[in-house]
Amino acid sequence: MCLLSCQNTTESEQELIGKAEIEQQDDLGEILNKNKLTVLAENSATSYFIYKGHKMGLEYEILNEFAKEIGVKLEVKVVKDLDEITTMLNEGKGDLIACHYTVTKDRKRKIDFSLPILRSAQVLVQKKPRDWRSRRKKDWEKEIIRDPAELSRKEVHIWKNSSYYDRLVNLQNELGDTIVLKPLSGDVIPEDAIEMVNKEFIQYTVVDDNVAKINQRYYPDIDTELEISVKQKIAFGVRKSSPLLRKKLNAWLVDFMKSSTFNYIKHKYLNISTYTSRSKSNYSSIGGSKISPYDKIIKRVSEKYAWDWRLISALIYQESQFRLNQQSWAGAYGLMQFMPSVGPTFGVYPDSPPSVQIDGGIRKITKNYKEWESIPDSTQRVKFAFATYNAGIGHVLDAQRLTKKYGKDPLVWDDNVELFIQKLSEPKYYHDPVCYYGYMRGSETYNYVESIFIRYTEYKTAFPEEDE
């Protein structure tokens, strides 16, 4: 379809049209080229949270399957203020929105949406009478709201820029009476508002039924039975300038939502209480401030050697997932996965306590970091150090020499040395005269460094320090 007159279009106009088409078609290609899909999410059980260093959440697990399908890494940016999430998407700070986002006409003017992954009615959240356990339900129900008309003249605290707020405005018109709406800012997510009702800081709020069900298992004293809307579509937000990403995601969702994997993910978060408990655990980015049982040790030892404890935590998770007695097929052991020939050099043995293992591991990382004094940028230098920790300095030096030979920058890991370390599994490259250490599975080292830094970014947003 030609929107402008094809015969009368000037050469410059044709160039502009062609440029716009290229930009529009480049959205999915860019994600594939950078090997990363970035998701803007809220810190919640329905969206995304971290439990004992492990990434979880209903929408996270769905999108992680999609990322695997298109062959890229999934990076999550936790958005503290949901009022900013659409702007952040349109500014290119993320590729998708995943925050249990309701499809509305107003939002569709600003962004596009995927196919709906869930449908959910909005429900009123209120506190049950304190003695409800000792009474019959039909008796204590008389003391709470069971008809939307009873919301007249009641104060309801609710996120201002939400579909919940819009629904209550419409409900006022339907009732012909006033509901006293108390706006909440975007940094108070629905799960926070539910907790505020539970603690009796506020009397009423409105959330999606799915969110209410998950949280009611954790807060049994709240009531969420009153529906105030029809079931609405919940979907992923997509930039209007990303039609290929949306098309690819939708085509995948058509089949994925028929799969047992999708049904299990939904069942796991909406019906199994174990996962709700995890989201509220002290080791959760929602309910607590701990990444692992070893946080105190990691913080103390990291400070001793001037490392960010969250970066070290990301490294330890990559190595052992915080399993103290972890042992690999190759014989690597412990939290930091020392090889038997290396561990004793740093005073670390399979039966060493966590403090000794972590101290030894950070001393080795520090040694690797010092080996790369030639790297001027500190972040790039850390990546060289981590690659060395994983593969040994010899293979990284081979990749660096190949990088220089083929005209790239040997002092930069990103998009330079990381490209050639992946080629060290190909005879053409590991037989090159500049390579002294032979074959290696370079993709493993590439993924190792990439995964640690993606996890580090997520840890920083989920567990911020006071000075950030």
C-alpha positions in Angstrom: 0.0 0.0 0.0 1.4 3.4 -1.0 0.4 6.1 1.4 1.9 8.9 -0.7 1.4 9.3 -4.5 4.1 7.0 -5.9 4.2 8.9 -9.2 4.6 12.3 -7.6 7.0 11.4 -4.8 10.3 13.3 -5.1 13.6 11.5 -4.9 14.3 13.0 -1.4 10.9 11.9 -0.2 11.6 8.4 -1.5 14.8 8.4 0.4 13.0 9.4 3.6 10.4 6.7 3.1 13.1 4.1 2.5 15.0 5.3 5.6 11.8 5.0 7.7 11.2 1.5 6.4 14.8 0.5 7.2 14.5 1.9 10.7 11.2 0.1 11.2 12.5 -3.2 9.9 15.7 -2.9 12.0 14.1 -3.4 15.4 14.3 -7.2 15.7 17.6 -7.3 13.8 19.2 -4.9 16.4 18.1 -7.2 19.3 19.6 -10.2 17.4 22.8 -8.3 16.6 23.4 -7.2 20.2 22.4 -10.7 21.4 20.1 -9.2 24.1 16.4 -8.6 24.7 15.9 -6.0 27.4 12.7 -6.1 29.4 11.3 -3.3 31.6 9.7 -4.9 34.6 8.3 -4.3 38.1 9.6 -6.1 41.1 6.7 -8.4 41.7 5.7 -12.1 41.7 3.7 -11.7 38.5 6.4 -9.8 36.7 10.0 -10.4 38.0 11.9 -11.0 41.2 15.1 -12.5 42.4 15.0 -15.4 44.9 18.4 -16.6 46.4 20.1 -15.1 43.3 17.7 -16.9 41.0 15.5 -14.9 38.6 11.8 -15.7 38.8 8.4 -14.3 38.0 5.5 -15.3 35.8 6.2 -12.9 33.0 10.0 -13.3 33.3 9.7 -17.0 32.7 7.5 -16.5 29.7 9.9 -14.0 28.1 12.9 -16.1 29.0 11.4 -18.9 26.9 10.9 -16.4 24.0 14.5 -15.2 24.4 15.7 -18.8 24.1 13.6 -19.2 21.0 15.2 -16.3 19.2 18.7 -17.1 20.5 19.4 -14.1 22.7 20.1 -13.3 26.4 17.3 -11.8 28.5 18.2 -8.7 30.5 15.7 -7.2 33.0 15.7 -3.6 34.1 13.5 -3.1 37.2 11.5 0.1 36.9 11.1 1.8 40.3 8.4 4.3 39.1 5.8 2.7 36.8 4.7 6.2 35.7 7.9 6.3 33.7 7.8 2.9 32.1 6.1 3.9 28.8 8.5 6.8 28.3 11.4 4.5 29.0 10.2 2.1 26.4 9.7 4.7 23.8 13.2 6.2 24.6 14.7 2.8 23.8 15.7 1.9 27.4 14.0 -1.4 26.9 12.5 -3.6 24.2 9.4 -4.8 26.1 7.2 -3.9 29.1 6.4 -6.7 31.5 4.5 -5.4 34.5 1.1 -7.2 34.4 0.2 -4.4 32.0 -3.5 -4.0 31.1 -4.4 -3.1 27.5 -6.3 0.2 27.4 -7.2 2.7 24.7 -5.1 5.4 26.2 -2.0 3.1 26.4 -2.5 1.9 22.8 -2.2 5.5 21.6 1.4 5.5 23.0 2.6 1.9 22.5 1.6 -1.4 20.9 0.8 -4.6 22.7 1.5 -8.3 22.2 -1.3 -10.9 22.1 -2.8 -11.1 25.7 -1.1 -13.6 27.9 -3.7 -13.4 30.6 -7.2 -12.0 31.3 -8.0 -10.7 34.7 -10.9 -8.8 36.3 -10.2 -5.9 38.7 -11.0 -6.6 42.4 -11.4 -4.6 45.5 -8.9 -5.3 48.2 -10.1 -4.8 51.7 -9.4 -6.1 55.2 -11.5 -8.8 56.8 -12.8 -8.2 60.3 -10.1 -9.1 62.9 -12.2 -12.0 64.3 -13.2 -13.5 60.9 -11.6 -16.8 61.7 -13.9 -17.5 64.6 -17.1 -16.5 62.8 -19.2 -17.8 60.0 -18.4 -16.2 56.7 -22.0 -15.2 56.0 -21.9 -13.2 59.3 -18.6 -11.3 58.9 -19.3 -10.6 55.2 -22.0 -8.2 56.3 -19.2 -5.9 57.7 -17.3 -5.5 54.4 -18.2 -4.3 50.9 -19.9 -6.8 48.7 -21.6 -4.4 46.2 -19.7 -1.8 44.1 -22.4 0.7 45.1 -21.2 0.6 48.6 -18.0 2.3 47.5 -19.9 5.6 47.4 -18.1 8.1 49.7 -15.4 5.6 50.5 -11.7 6.5 50.2 -9.8 4.2 47.7 -6.1 4.5 47.3 -5.0 3.7 43.8 -2.2 4.1 41.3 -3.1 7.3 39.4 -1.9 6.2 35.9 -3.5 2.8 36.0 -6.4 1.1 34.4 -7.7 0.7 38.0 -8.0 4.4 38.4 -9.8 4.7 35.0 -12.3 2.0 36.0 -13.2 3.7 39.3 -13.7 7.0 37.5 -16.2 5.2 35.2 -17.8 3.4 38.2 -18.5 6.8 39.8 -20.4 7.8 36.6 -22.3 4.6 36.7 -23.2 5.1 40.4 -24.0 8.8 40.0 -22.0 9.3 43.2 -18.5 10.1 44.4 -15.8 7.6 45.2 -13.0 9.5 47.0 -10.0 8.6 44.9 -6.6 8.9 46.6 -3.9 8.8 43.9 -0.8 6.7 44.5 2.4 7.4 42.6 4.0 4.9 40.2 6.6 3.8 42.7 3.9 2.1 44.8 3.2 -1.1 42.9 -0.1 -3.0 43.4 1.6 -5.5 45.7 2.7 -2.6 48.0 -0.8 -1.3 48.1 -2.1 -4.7 49.1 0.4 -4.8 51.9 -0.8 -1.3 53.0 -4.3 -2.6 53.2 -3.2 -5.6 55.2 -1.3 -3.3 57.7 -4.4 -1.0 57.8 -2.4 2.0 56.5 -5.2 2.4 53.9 -8.7 0.9 53.8 -9.2 0.0 50.1 -7.3 -0.4 46.9 -7.9 -2.1 43.5 -5.7 -4.6 41.7 -6.0 -7.3 39.1 -7.5 -10.6 40.3 -4.3 -12.5 39.4 -2.2 -10.3 41.5 -4.7 -10.5 44.4 -4.8 -14.3 44.3 -1.0 -14.5 44.6 -0.9 -12.1 47.5 -3.9 -13.4 49.3 -2.0 -16.6 50.1 0.6 -14.4 51.8 -2.0 -12.1 53.4 -4.9 -14.3 54.5 -6.6 -11.4 56.3 -7.4 -9.5 53.2 -10.6 -10.0 51.1 -10.5 -9.8 47.3 -13.8 -11.4 46.2 -15.5 -8.3 44.9 -15.0 -7.9 41.1 -15.5 -4.3 39.8 -14.8 -4.9 36.1 -15.0 -7.4 33.3 -12.0 -9.5 32.6 -9.4 -7.3 30.9 -6.4 -8.2 28.6 -2.9 -8.4 30.2 -0.1 -8.2 27.6 3.5 -7.2 26.9 4.1 -3.6 25.8 6.0 -3.1 22.6 7.3 0.1 20.9 5.3 1.2 17.9 8.6 1.3 16.0 9.2 -2.4 16.7 6.7 -4.1 14.4 9.0 -7.1 13.6 9.6 -7.8 17.3 5.8 -7.6 18.0 5.1 -9.9 15.0 7.8 -12.4 16.0 6.6 -12.4 19.7 2.9 -12.8 18.7 3.7 -15.7 16.3 5.6 -17.4 19.0 2.9 -16.8 21.7 0.2 -18.4 19.5 2.0 -21.8 19.8 3.6 -21.3 23.2 0.3 -20.5 25.0 -1.0 -23.9 23.9 2.0 -25.7 25.4 2.4 -27.5 28.7 5.3 -25.2 29.6 3.0 -22.1 29.5 0.3 -23.8 31.5 2.8 -24.9 34.1 4.3 -21.4 34.5 0.8 -20.0 35.0 -0.1 -22.8 37.5 3.2 -22.4 39.3 2.6 -18.7 40.1 -1.1 -18.5 40.3 -1.9 -21.7 42.1 1.2 -23.0 44.0 1.7 -21.2 47.3 5.4 -22.2 47.5 6.3 -19.7 44.8 4.3 -16.9 46.5 6.3 -17.6 49.7 9.5 -17.3 47.7 8.5 -13.9 46.4 8.0 -12.7 50.0 11.1 -14.4 51.4 14.0 -12.6 53.1 16.1 -13.8 50.1 13.7 -12.2 47.6 14.1 -8.8 46.0 10.5 -8.2 46.9 10.2 -9.3 50.5 13.8 -8.9 51.7 17.2 -7.5 50.9 19.3 -10.6 50.6 20.7 -12.3 47.5 22.1 -15.4 49.2 22.9 -16.9 52.6 26.4 -15.6 52.2 25.7 -11.9 51.7 27.4 -10.8 55.0 30.6 -12.7 54.1 30.5 -11.5 50.4 30.0 -7.9 51.5 32.8 -8.0 54.1 35.3 -9.7 51.8 34.4 -7.6 48.8 34.9 -4.4 50.7 38.3 -5.7 51.8 39.4 -6.0 48.2 37.4 -3.0 46.8 34.9 -5.0 44.8 31.1 -4.4 44.4 29.5 -7.3 46.4 26.7 -7.6 43.9 29.2 -8.2 41.1 30.9 -10.9 43.2 27.5 -12.4 44.0 26.8 -12.5 40.2 30.1 -14.3 39.7 29.4 -16.8 42.5 25.9 -17.5 41.2 27.4 -18.2 37.7 29.9 -20.6 39.2 27.8 -22.5 41.8 24.4 -20.9 42.2 25.5 -20.4 45.9 25.8 -24.2 46.5 28.6 -24.7 49.0 29.3 -28.3 48.0 28.9 -27.9 44.3 31.3 -30.1 42.3 31.6 -30.1 38.5 32.3 -33.0 36.1 35.8 -31.7 35.8 36.4 -31.7 39.5 35.9 -27.9 40.2 34.6 -27.5 43.7 32.8 -25.0 46.1 31.2 -21.7 45.8 33.9 -20.3 43.5 34.5 -23.6 41.6 38.3 -23.8 42.1 40.1 -26.6 40.2 42.0 -29.0 42.4 45.3 -27.7 41.0 44.5 -24.1 41.7 42.4 -24.0 44.9 45.3 -24.8 47.3 47.3 -22.0 45.8 44.7 -19.7 47.4 44.2 -21.7 50.5 40.9 -23.2 49.3 40.0 -26.8 49.6 36.7 -28.7 49.1 36.0 -28.7 52.8 37.0 -25.0 53.4 34.3 -22.9 55.1 32.4 -20.3 53.0 34.5 -17.3 54.2 37.7 -19.0 53.1 36.3 -20.0 49.7 35.0 -16.5 49.0 38.2 -14.8 50.2 40.3 -17.1 48.0 38.0 -16.6 45.0 38.1 -12.8 45.3 41.9 -12.9 45.7 42.1 -14.9 42.5 39.8 -12.4 40.7 42.0 -9.5 42.0 45.1 -11.3 40.7 43.4 -11.7 37.3 42.4 -8.1 37.3 46.0 -7.0 37.9 47.2 -9.2 35.0 45.3 -6.8 32.7 46.9 -3.5 33.7 47.2 -2.7 29.9 43.4 -2.3 29.7 42.6 1.4 30.2 38.8 1.1 30.9 38.0 -0.4 34.3 34.8 -2.2 33.2 36.5 -3.7 30.2 39.4 -4.8 32.4 37.0 -6.6 34.8 35.5 -8.5 31.8 39.1 -9.6 30.8 39.6 -10.7 34.4 36.4 -12.7 34.5 37.2 -14.3 31.1 40.6 -15.2 32.6 39.0 -16.7 35.7 36.9 -18.9 33.4 39.3 -19.9 30.6 42.8 -19.1 31.8 44.9 -16.2 30.6 46.5 -18.1 27.7 43.3 -18.5 25.7 42.3 -14.8 26.4 45.7 -13.7 25.1 45.2 -15.8 22.0 41.8 -14.1 21.4 43.5 -10.7 22.0 46.2 -11.4 19.4 43.5 -12.5 16.9 41.6 -9.4 17.5 44.6 -7.2 16.7 45.4 -9.3 13.6 42.0 -8.8 12.2 41.9 -5.0 12.7 39.8 -4.8 15.9 40.7 -3.2 19.2 42.6 -5.7 21.5 42.1 -3.5 24.5 38.3 -3.7 24.4 36.3 -6.8 25.3 32.8 -5.8 24.1 32.4 -6.3 20.3 36.1 -6.9 19.9 38.0 -9.6 21.9 34.7 -11.3 22.8 34.1 -11.9 19.1 37.4 -13.7 18.6 37.3 -15.8 21.8 34.2 -17.4 20.3 36.2 -18.3 17.2 38.8 -20.3 19.1 36.7 -23.4 18.5 37.3 -23.1 14.8 40.4 -24.7 13.3 41.0 -21.7 11.0 41.5 -19.6 14.1 43.0 -21.8 16.8 45.6 -23.0 14.3 46.6 -19.5 13.4 50.3 -18.8 14.1 49.4 -16.1 16.6 47.5 -18.6 18.8 49.7 -20.7 21.2 47.1 -22.4 23.4 44.9 -24.2 20.8 41.3 -25.1 20.8 38.8 -23.9 23.4 35.0 -23.7 23.6 35.1 -19.9 23.4 31.3 -19.5 23.4 31.2 -20.7 27.0 33.6 -17.9 28.1 31.7 -15.4 26.1 28.4 -16.5 27.7 30.0 -16.6 31.1 31.1 -13.0 31.0 27.9 -11.8 29.4 25.7 -13.7 31.9 27.5 -12.3 34.9 27.2 -8.7 33.7 23.5 -9.1 32.9 22.9 -10.6 36.3 25.0 -7.8 37.9 22.8 -5.2 36.3 19.7 -6.9 37.6 21.2 -7.2 41.1 22.1 -3.5 41.1 18.5 -2.5 40.3 16.9 -5.0 42.7 19.3 -4.4 45.6 20.4 -0.7 45.3 23.0 0.8 47.6 22.2 4.0 49.5 24.6 6.2 47.5 23.2 5.1 44.1 
